[in-house]
Amino acid sequence: MAVIAGSTASRKTRWAIIDIVVVVYALIPVLWTLSLSFKTPAAQTDKKFFPSEWTFQNYKDIFTTNEFLRALINSIGIAVISTLIAVVLGTMAAYAIARLDFPGKKALVGVSLLIAMFPQVSLVSPLFEMERNLGLFDTWAGLIFPYITFGLPLAIYTLSAFFREIPWELEKAAKMDGATPAQAFRRVIAPLAAPGVFTTAILVFIFCWNDFLFAISLTSTTASRTVPAALSFFTGASQFEAPTGTISAAAVVITIPIILFVLFFQRRIVAGLTSGAVKG
Amino acid sequence: MSQTVETGTPAEVVPAKKKPVLSEGKRAERRLGWLLCAPAAIVMVAVTGWPIIYSVWLSLQRYDLRFPDDREFVGLSNYAAVLTDKYWWTAFGITSLITVVSVIIELVLGMLLALIMHRTLVGRGLVRTVSLIPYGIVTVVAAFSWFYAWNTDTGYLTSLFGAEAPLTQQISSLAIIILAEVWKTTPFMALLLMAGLALVPDDLLKAASMDGATAWQRFTKVMLPVMKPAILVALLFRTLDAFRVFDNIFVLTKGANDTSSVSMQTYNNLIKGLNLGIGSTMSVLIFIAVAIIAFIFIKLFGASAPGSDSGGRR
């Protein structure tokens, strides 16, 4: 489609304009939130895209309330623990799927595909009841379990695609030299697989960081409420003040890790998302 | 889905019968395979399989947490109650509408974005980086941004379009919900499609071009057929994902003015109404609906279904 007659320069200009459209499209809601977070309470309702007067008050406010800090700690803790466990379990399973021959492999791939498509809301009712009975309701573990479960298919798909790219001969060579399959896994494949594992960890982390449905259904207090869920419970400094500024500031804070991942690992995230989905 | 299960079982039986004597190495490989997969499989089944069965059991009971003493087995009467409820069907219609409209728009925009990312002469890295932001951003954060953009008190867009309180009317609310969904997920769609684009051989495009095919003909006659599997995968993932729409509606309208989705209805009955029986019934119904959608897609896929060849046979 791009092969349209015309000099290179004019084609470049055309592409540059298209690129700008894409950039604006992707950034507008982010910039708007950023702008709201720097507006003074009085200016919140001026409907201007950029703040006329800048203030850090909203950030000061959220970091002095226990509510946001606690939610931030919950978000980070729950997402990191879930990611670690999902990636470790997923790495083991993906290695087996990509490299070993054993019965039941297809069933496992089928099950994880099934879970990737699973409507999360279908789990909310039974998990709500089960977790109340088990004492897991409104605890970190109560969120970590569903996050691991939905992170696993993602991890297994992405990782088995990565693992298939790893040179097979190296493992054979290691076995030739007397290594058991387990040793071949630890000494040879694991270091080669590290970049894939890292990418997968980012994708799983983004999933856990993002979740709202479980976070709002399986928690009831600040003990385990994560930031996305806590945002909707924010109140203004006084009851006459809308919490627009504080919500926006908190939103900006939890967007920072995403922006950092995207900036530093763009290439890997793209590779991870596409390989897992298409070759999987 | 059922295919994978079917093919899984014979595979377990046949080799054992055919080759009763396995070499030591082969047996070690099997053991290691099972050992490595077991933890993942156990967690996945324990957190999804068992609860689904449990929710079927809960859905057959009258069980309201506000009146726990009235708990009793009522058979299918919860299903009768939900399936004759007009709010449920409204929510079902709204969910289907949001799903179909947003997935169609995403497919078109996603294809455009994929072509841009694939072909742009300048700033390819920049475009790819920037398009990952909607994918990665927390849905609730984006939803709040749209909420404040269209809110009558704070919104820059309301005054720009001269709209009057768009989030208090059904049609405009739905349009905004779809906008929020499309914004957030188009890049994901585009990435999946881009993977398909990469499979289109350049030679084929050049040959078509030599033979005098126009850009549109090259797109429809050369690119689309090659990309078909990628398109179907992208559509499947996005359709099922769109069907569970919750976050955006929760923030934007809270389901007011008939903008509630089936997920919202379940949440309201369960967490707000504390009615476990009805909530579980809705959970089961949504599960069935999603299974039907997935089944239709898998039929469409035929052999190109993801996972059908994923034994990873080296």
Interface residues (C-beta under 8 A of the other chain):
Chain A: M1 A2 V3 I4 T8 R11 K12 W15 A16 I18 D19 V22 V23 Y25 A26 L27 P29 V30 W32 T33 L36 Q44 T45 K47 K48 F49 L89 G90 M92 A93 Y95 A96 I97 A98 R99 L100 D101 F102 P103 G104 K105 K106 A107 L108 V109 G110 V111 S112 L113 L114 I115 A116 M117 F118 P119 Q120 V121 S122 L123 V124 S125 P126 L127 F128 E129 M130 F145 P146 I148 T149 L152 P153 I156 S160 R164 W168 T180 P181 A182 I206 W209 N210 F212 L213 I216 S217 V227 P228 L231 S232 A242 T244 I247 S248 A251 I254 T255 I258 I259 F261 V262 L263 Q266 R267 I269 V270 L273 T274 S275 A277 V278 G280
Chain B: M1 Q3 T4 V5 T7 G8 T9 A11 E12 P15 A16 K26 A28 E29 R30 L32 G33 W34 L36 C37 P39 A40 A41 V43 M44 V45 V47 T48 P51 I52 Y54 S55 L58 L113 L115 I116 R119 T120 L121 V122 G123 G125 L126 V127 R128 T129 V130 S131 L132 I133 P134 Y135 G136 I137 V138 T139 V140 V141 A142 F144 S145 W146 Y148 A149 D153 T154 G155 Y156 T158 S159 W183 P187 F188 L191 L192 M194 A195 G196 A198 S209 A215 R218 F219 P229 A230 V233 A234 L236 F237 L240 F243 R244 F246 D247 F250 V251 V262 S263 T266 Y267 L270 I271 L276 G279 S280 M282 S283 V284 I286 F287 A289 V290 A294 P306 G307 S310 G311 G312 R314
